[in-house]
Amino acid sequence: MFFVTGIVAIVMCVPITAIIADHRLKTIKIKAEIVRQEIELEKLKQQNFIIETEKMKLELEQMKLDYSSGNKELVKID
């Protein structure tokens, strides 16, 4: 009797183990996709930072040019 019960228990453990393994595999795939998306987001943030920095450099240069040309006009007026 115990032998039959043991065999049934072993047979029932196989599908349960397969379900648990499948669930863990799906969870790992989802986590991997999340990490990939986070990496992509960080790359976009980096590119955005670089673009904004370059834009600010150009604006600063433009302000310097405007200021220097303004000084020359003030000198001409005096």
TIFI-156187 format. One record per residue: x, y, z of N, C-alpha, C in turn. Coordinates in pm, whole numbers, plus 50000, padded with zeros to 5 digits. Each point is the difference from the previous one (the first is absolute). Layout:
% residues N
XYZXYZXYZ
...
//
This chain:
% residues 78
500824988050000499185012050000500875012750000
501015000150087500895011650005500795001349871
500324988749939500745000049875499195006949890
498714996749992499115006049900499825014950028
499845003450126499865014150038501285007749965
501144994150021501275006349966500145002249852
499594990349920500075001349854499065011149953
498815000450055499045010549962500555013750039
500605001050117500575012750045501125004549906
500854990749959501105003349909499455004349864
499004992949952499395003349871499355013850005
499405003650111499345013050013501035011450015
501174997050052501035010250019500595004849868
500024991549900500595003549872499265011849935
498664999749986499335011649940500125012650086
499954998350131500135011650088501395006249983
501014991949992501365005049979500115007149865
499364994449899500025006349867499305013550003
498895001050070499275012850011500855010350072
500644996050108500855009250076501195004549915
500624990749929501145003549915499585009449888
498854997649940499495008649893499745014050054
499415000850117499725013050062501315007650026
500994993150053501295006650027500665004749871
499904991949895500585003949871499325012549946
498675000450009499275011949953500385012350082
500144998150131500395011150087501385005349963
500924991049974501365004049962499995007449866
499194995549905499915006849870499435014050016
498995001350085499405013250023501015009350064
500744995150099501025008350065501105004049901
500384990849914501025003249899499505010949906
498754999349960499425010249913499955013650070
499674999850128499995012550077501395006050005
501014991950022501385004950005500405005849864
499634993049891500315005249865499355013749979
498745001350042499315012849983500635010950086
500434996650120500675009850086501335004449939
500724990849941501265003549933499735009449883
498984997049922499645008649887499605013950048
499255000450109499605012950057501225008050046
500944993450063501215006850044500815005249881
500044992449891500685004749880499335012549946
498675000049997499275011749952500235012150091
500044997650130500265010950094501395005849976
500974991349976501375004449973500055008549873
499354995349894499985007549875499325013550020
498905000050074499295012550027500885009750078
500724994950098500915008450077501075006349911
500574991949913501045005049910499435010749907
498824997649946499375009749909499715013050074
499454998950122499705012250076501265007650036
501064992850033501285006450033500535007549878
499964993849884500465006749878499145012249969
498704998750022499105011349976500345011650093
500274996950126500365010650095501335006449964
500954992149950501285005749955499785009649886
499164996249904499715008849887499305012850045
499064998650093499315011950052500985009150073
500934994350075500995008050070500915007349901
500424993249895500815006449897499235011449933
498724997549974499175010449939499885012150093
499834997250128499925011150097501325007750005
501124992949994501315006650000500155008849877
499584994849884500085008049877499095012150008
498794998150051499085011350013500565010450097
500584995550109500565009250099501205007649944
500864992749928501185006649946499625009949891
499004996949917499575009649898499275011850065
499344997750110499345010950074501005009550060
501124994950046501055008550057500605009149893
500174995049880500565008149892499055011349963
498704996850002499025010749968500025010750106
500154995750129500055010050105501245008949986
501094994349959501225007749981499815009749885
499334996049895499795008849886499085011750036
499064997850088499065010550038500705010750080
500914996350087500715009850085500875008149914
//
